[in-house]
């Protein structure tokens, strides 16, 4: 037995596939609260907030890459006319 009185049972982490995450984030985007979705799906609110943050970060990365590409293409076009 452990010295702190707890047994040796450890909770296993659940893994969620991308389609499940996307579906829950769609629920939140459609107006349902994070608290409501997390209660309904038996998840911690902080996990949904983490997924929202990761999604936003990915969207920002894509926007940055698109803007960089457009800037390079614009500079290349301008250089042709010089």
C-alpha positions in Angstrom: 0.0 0.0 0.0 1.2 3.5 -0.7 2.4 5.6 2.2 -0.2 8.3 1.4 -3.1 5.9 1.8 -4.1 5.9 -1.9 -4.1 2.7 -3.9 -1.9 2.3 -6.9 -4.7 2.9 -9.4 -3.8 5.5 -12.0 -6.4 7.1 -14.3 -5.6 6.5 -18.0 -5.6 9.4 -20.3 -8.2 9.3 -23.0 -7.2 10.1 -26.6 -9.6 11.8 -29.0 -9.3 11.8 -32.7 -9.3 15.0 -34.8 -12.9 14.5 -36.1 -14.2 14.3 -32.5 -12.4 17.5 -31.6 -13.6 19.3 -34.7 -17.2 18.3 -33.9 -17.0 19.6 -30.4 -15.4 22.9 -31.5 -18.3 23.2 -34.1 -20.7 22.9 -31.2 -19.0 25.7 -29.3 -18.8 27.9 -32.5 -22.5 27.4 -33.1 -23.3 29.1 -29.8 -23.2 26.4 -27.1 -21.1 27.2 -24.1 -17.8 25.4 -23.4 -19.3 24.5 -20.0 -22.4 22.9 -21.6 -20.4 21.0 -24.2 -17.9 19.7 -21.7 -20.7 18.6 -19.3 -22.6 16.8 -22.1 -19.5 15.0 -23.4 -18.0 14.4 -19.9 -14.8 16.4 -20.6 -13.0 19.0 -18.7 -13.6 22.6 -19.8 -9.9 23.3 -19.8 -9.5 20.6 -22.5 -12.0 22.3 -24.8 -10.3 25.7 -24.2 -7.0 24.0 -25.1 -8.4 22.7 -28.3 -9.9 26.1 -29.2 -6.5 27.7 -28.5 -4.7 25.1 -30.7 -7.2 25.6 -33.5 -6.8 29.4 -33.4 -3.0 29.0 -33.4 -3.2 26.8 -36.5 -5.5 29.3 -38.2 -3.1 32.1 -37.5 -0.2 30.0 -38.9 -2.0 29.4 -42.1 -2.9 33.1 -42.4 0.7 34.1 -41.8 1.9 31.7 -44.5 -0.7 32.9 -47.0 0.3 36.5 -46.4 3.9 35.7 -46.8 3.3 33.9 -50.0 1.2 36.8 -51.3 4.0 39.3 -50.3 6.6 37.2 -52.1 4.5 36.9 -55.2 3.7 40.6 -55.2 7.4 41.4 -54.9 8.3 39.0 -57.7 5.6 40.6 -60.0 6.9 44.1 -59.1 10.5 43.1 -59.9 9.4 42.0 -63.4 8.3 45.5 -64.2 11.4 47.3 -63.0 
